[in-house]
Amino acid sequence: MYKACIFDLDGTLTNTLDSLVRSVNLTLCEMGLPEITRDQCRQFVGNGARVLMEKALMASGARDLSRIEEAMEIYGRIFHENCMYHVEPYAKIRELLEGLTEHQIERAVLSNKPHVQTVQVVQDVFGKELFSYVQGQCEGYPKKPDPTMVFAIARKLGRKIEECVYIGDSEVDIRTGSAAGMRTIGVTWGFRSKEELLEAGAVETVDDPLEILELIS
């Protein structure tokens, strides 16, 4: 019997793509660089803000990454102001979370989004009661797919790894759960296609949030 679900955030629980596209392109505009496309941004997310901006800079025509620190300073300010721009939960996510609660399966979030914005999105969208623990990227802590923070969350929840399920929408998430030795479920409604998840090594994928409840409860 599974006792806890650890979720990715962007592309898994919430559709945050508009906020990311807006923040990246406002940053590039302030730097005098061309915007990137929505599809490019979709592919660039998943490995944290710095990787996102590195890829965005190169896609915008920058010849190198000499302006990355400038980009990060601007992006940090702009994203702080826009992290809730058009953000909403995916369909049936609330029903999934409520079902997990009814089955006494704990819920946690682990995101490569900066920690402050991770907490803000979770609390603004879902409130403070649905998740036992929320963790975003913090300086000095390894980001996914390193499994360190997965182990840390399992310890904080008082659960063994085999009692936990990791759920996410990207190749980063598939590698994270696999590295932790945890049952890992890929979701197909987020930022990557089912084909991309399978190519990344996903063993299980779901097309509907409520399938997760059926699989683990």
C-alpha positions as CSV (number, residue, x, y, z in Angstrom):
1,M,0.0,0.0,0.0
2,Y,1.4,3.4,-1.0
3,K,1.4,6.1,1.7
4,A,2.7,9.2,-0.1
5,C,2.8,10.8,-3.5
6,I,5.5,13.3,-4.4
7,F,4.5,15.5,-7.3
8,D,6.3,17.7,-9.7
9,L,4.6,21.1,-10.1
10,D,4.9,22.8,-13.5
11,G,3.2,20.6,-16.1
12,T,2.0,18.1,-13.6
13,L,-0.3,19.8,-11.1
14,T,-0.5,23.3,-12.6
15,N,-0.3,24.7,-16.1
16,T,2.3,27.4,-15.6
17,L,3.4,27.8,-19.2
18,D,2.0,31.2,-19.8
19,S,3.8,32.6,-16.7
20,L,7.1,31.1,-17.9
21,V,6.7,32.3,-21.5
22,R,5.8,35.8,-20.3
23,S,8.7,36.0,-17.8
24,V,11.3,34.7,-20.3
25,N,10.2,37.0,-23.1
26,L,9.9,40.1,-20.9
27,T,13.5,39.3,-19.8
28,L,14.7,39.0,-23.3
29,C,12.9,42.1,-24.4
30,E,14.6,44.1,-21.5
31,M,17.9,42.8,-22.7
32,G,17.2,43.8,-26.3
33,L,16.9,40.3,-27.6
34,P,14.2,38.6,-29.7
35,E,11.5,36.6,-28.0
36,I,11.4,32.8,-28.1
37,T,8.3,30.8,-29.1
38,R,5.9,29.1,-26.7
39,D,6.9,25.7,-28.0
40,Q,10.6,26.5,-27.4
41,C,9.8,27.5,-23.8
42,R,7.8,24.3,-23.3
43,Q,10.9,22.3,-24.2
44,F,13.3,24.4,-22.2
45,V,11.6,24.1,-18.8
46,G,12.2,21.3,-16.3
47,N,15.8,21.8,-15.3
48,G,15.4,25.0,-13.3
49,A,15.5,28.7,-14.0
50,R,19.1,29.0,-15.0
51,V,19.0,26.2,-17.6
52,L,15.8,27.8,-18.9
53,M,17.4,31.2,-19.4
54,E,20.6,29.7,-20.8
55,K,18.6,27.9,-23.5
56,A,16.4,31.0,-24.1
57,L,19.5,33.2,-24.6
58,M,20.9,30.8,-27.1
59,A,17.6,30.4,-28.9
60,S,17.2,34.2,-29.1
61,G,20.4,34.5,-31.0
62,A,23.0,35.3,-28.3
63,R,26.4,34.1,-29.4
64,D,27.4,32.9,-25.9
65,L,26.3,32.9,-22.3
66,S,28.3,35.9,-21.3
67,R,25.1,37.8,-20.3
68,I,23.6,34.9,-18.2
69,E,24.1,36.7,-14.8
70,E,22.3,39.8,-16.2
71,A,19.6,37.5,-17.5
72,M,19.1,35.8,-14.2
73,E,18.9,39.1,-12.3
74,I,16.2,40.4,-14.7
75,Y,14.4,37.1,-14.8
76,G,14.3,36.7,-11.1
77,R,12.6,40.2,-10.7
78,I,10.2,39.6,-13.6
79,F,9.2,36.1,-12.6
80,H,8.6,37.2,-9.0
81,E,6.0,39.6,-10.4
82,N,4.5,37.1,-13.0
83,C,4.7,33.7,-11.5
84,M,0.9,33.5,-11.1
85,Y,0.2,34.8,-14.6
86,H,-2.6,32.7,-16.0
87,V,-1.7,29.8,-13.7
88,E,-4.4,27.2,-13.1
89,P,-4.6,23.5,-12.1
90,Y,-5.1,20.9,-14.8
91,A,-8.5,19.4,-15.1
92,K,-9.3,16.8,-12.4
93,I,-6.2,17.6,-10.3
94,R,-8.3,18.8,-7.4
95,E,-10.4,15.6,-7.6
96,L,-7.2,13.6,-7.5
97,L,-5.8,15.4,-4.5
98,E,-9.1,15.1,-2.7
99,G,-9.2,11.4,-3.5
100,L,-5.7,10.9,-2.1
101,T,-6.7,12.7,1.0
102,E,-9.7,10.4,1.5
103,H,-7.4,7.4,1.1
104,Q,-5.0,8.9,3.7
105,I,-2.2,9.1,1.1
106,E,0.0,12.1,1.9
107,R,0.9,14.7,-0.8
108,A,4.1,16.6,-1.3
109,V,5.6,18.8,-4.1
110,L,9.2,18.8,-5.4
111,S,9.9,21.3,-8.1
112,N,12.9,22.8,-9.9
113,K,11.1,26.1,-9.8
114,P,12.6,28.5,-7.3
115,H,11.4,27.7,-3.8
116,V,9.6,31.0,-3.1
117,Q,7.6,30.8,-6.3
118,T,6.9,27.1,-5.8
119,V,5.4,27.8,-2.4
120,Q,3.4,30.7,-3.8
121,V,1.9,28.8,-6.7
122,V,0.9,25.8,-4.5
123,Q,-0.6,28.0,-1.8
124,D,-2.4,30.4,-4.2
125,V,-3.8,27.5,-6.3
126,F,-4.5,24.8,-3.7
127,G,-4.3,26.5,-0.3
128,K,-2.2,25.3,2.6
129,E,-4.0,22.1,3.6
130,L,-3.7,19.7,0.6
131,F,0.1,19.2,0.8
132,S,2.2,18.1,3.8
133,Y,5.4,19.4,2.3
134,V,6.4,21.7,-0.6
135,Q,10.0,22.1,-1.8
136,G,11.3,24.2,-4.7
137,Q,14.9,24.8,-5.8
138,C,17.1,26.4,-3.2
139,E,20.8,27.4,-3.5
140,G,23.0,24.7,-2.1
141,Y,20.6,21.9,-2.7
142,P,20.9,19.6,-5.8
143,K,18.0,20.0,-8.3
144,K,16.2,17.1,-10.0
145,P,17.1,14.6,-11.4
146,D,19.4,14.2,-8.4
147,P,17.2,12.2,-6.0
148,T,18.6,13.8,-2.8
149,M,15.5,15.9,-2.2
150,V,13.2,13.0,-2.9
151,F,14.9,11.1,-0.2
152,A,14.7,14.1,2.1
153,I,10.9,14.5,1.5
154,A,10.3,10.8,2.2
155,R,12.2,11.2,5.5
156,K,10.2,14.3,6.4
157,L,7.0,12.4,5.7
158,G,8.2,9.5,7.8
159,R,7.8,7.1,4.8
160,K,10.0,4.5,3.2
161,I,10.9,4.9,-0.5
162,E,8.9,1.8,-1.4
163,E,5.8,3.5,0.2
164,C,6.1,6.6,-2.1
165,V,5.2,7.3,-5.7
166,Y,6.9,10.0,-7.7
167,I,4.7,11.7,-10.4
168,G,5.8,14.1,-13.1
169,D,5.5,15.2,-16.7
170,S,9.1,15.4,-18.1
171,E,12.2,13.3,-18.7
172,V,13.7,15.1,-15.7
173,D,11.0,13.6,-13.5
174,I,11.3,10.1,-15.0
175,R,15.1,10.2,-14.2
176,T,14.4,11.6,-10.7
177,G,12.0,8.8,-9.7
178,S,14.2,6.1,-11.3
179,A,17.3,7.4,-9.5
180,A,15.4,7.3,-6.2
181,G,14.3,3.7,-6.9
182,M,10.7,4.8,-6.5
183,R,7.7,3.9,-8.5
184,T,7.4,6.6,-11.1
185,I,4.4,7.7,-13.1
186,G,4.6,10.0,-16.1
187,V,1.7,12.2,-16.9
188,T,0.9,13.1,-20.5
189,W,-1.1,16.3,-20.1
190,G,2.0,18.5,-19.3
191,F,5.0,19.9,-21.1
192,R,6.2,16.6,-22.7
193,S,4.4,14.1,-25.0
194,K,3.8,10.5,-24.1
195,E,6.4,9.5,-26.7
196,E,9.0,11.7,-25.0
197,L,8.3,10.2,-21.7
198,L,8.6,6.7,-23.0
199,E,11.8,7.6,-24.8
200,A,13.1,8.9,-21.4
201,G,12.4,5.5,-19.9
202,A,9.0,5.8,-18.4
203,V,7.5,2.5,-17.4
204,E,4.0,3.9,-16.5
205,T,2.2,6.8,-18.0
206,V,-1.4,8.1,-17.4
207,D,-3.6,10.3,-19.6
208,D,-6.0,11.3,-16.9
209,P,-5.3,12.4,-13.3
210,L,-7.9,10.0,-11.8
211,E,-6.0,7.1,-13.3
212,I,-3.3,7.7,-10.6
213,L,-5.8,7.2,-7.9
214,E,-6.9,3.9,-9.4
215,L,-3.2,2.7,-9.8
216,I,-2.1,3.4,-6.2
217,S,-5.0,3.3,-3.9
